[in-house]
Amino acid sequence: MKTVPAAPGAADLLLPTRRRALQTLAGVAAATILPGFAQTNDFWSRPRELWLYRPESNEQVRAVYWADGQLVLEGYVQICRLLRDIHVGATVQFDPVTLDIARGLYGWLLSAGINRPLIINSGYRTKGTNSKIEGAAKESFHTRAQALDLRIEGVSPEAVGRFGLYLAGGGVGFYPGKKFTHLDRGRVRSWVG
């Protein structure tokens, strides 16, 4: 099935090259893997919604963070709050490209008929919190609000990681023993932890 990308609007031309590349790769990946993704209405031009659940604080957010070429402040703030460092209560502006990676994953789930939240183990971490986590990288993307550790009920961490690799938006860490997947917006790489 051949898809024709929508013509970029003014807002698209202002997006960093990395984000445009991620959007293109995600669209191509999704169209290749799941033809339902490649409908006449381009996936990345639709409002970008995430459904997130944080078991540690028992919080849940289902919100649109991007629509009509710009951040939707109310939804974006709700998502940033859920992704805060809950150990010290620090909330920051979470990286929208990382949210787009999560959105690609969430869209893949929906197109496969899986309507479940992304269960967040970790989002943003202060350097102090990060230093207390066994095995955490000193310069972790979590400390920049550019990484997520997550899982999805009923979906293996390997499947989540494979789709993350296919998106080629950044790093993918496979943690089968801990039953979660790490996704970040750094250089494309993968590892098993």
Secondary structure by P-SEA (a helix, b strand, c coil): ccccccccccccccccaaaaaaaaaaaaaaaaacccccccccccccbbbbbbbbcccccccccccccccccaaaaaaaaaaaaccccccccccccaaaaaaaaaaaaaaaaaccccccccccccccaaaaaaccccccccccccccccccccccccaaaaaaaaaaacccbbbbccccccccccccccccccc
